[in-house]
């Protein structure tokens, strides 16, 4: 889904100081989260049904993993600019496991919860997990600068738009 790559990537670039790293970390979270999401969701679905075998990789498992990546990127929005790549990797690994347990075992398994668009299970889990990670990281460090600046800007977006192929910009 293009929304995961471009939509969330540019959603997290609103802070001038972290715009380039937010875009790169979005691609990092998507690449790692998609692979790990296929494995964790497939594994915990098999744990709940107690039928073990190969985890199929087809369109449905990739779409389910993309839903999981969406929750990851919502959580990343709470900690953008505050985490290192290693911390982000640990967050992705843990969140994929907890998301799969929450979805496959609790919501779909025990509660027979059906969320047609995934708006509740994806967005609420991502938001609350992101808040929990932000709380565990503690308060942000003060910005150490003698110049009074702001992190919010709309001027810097042209350099970030160079990443998108021109055909994508013209088609929208």
Helices and strands as residue ranges (DSSP letters): H 2-2, I 3-7, H 8-11, G 16-18, H 19-49, H 59-79, H 85-100, I 101-110, I 119-124, H 125-137, H 157-161, H 166-171
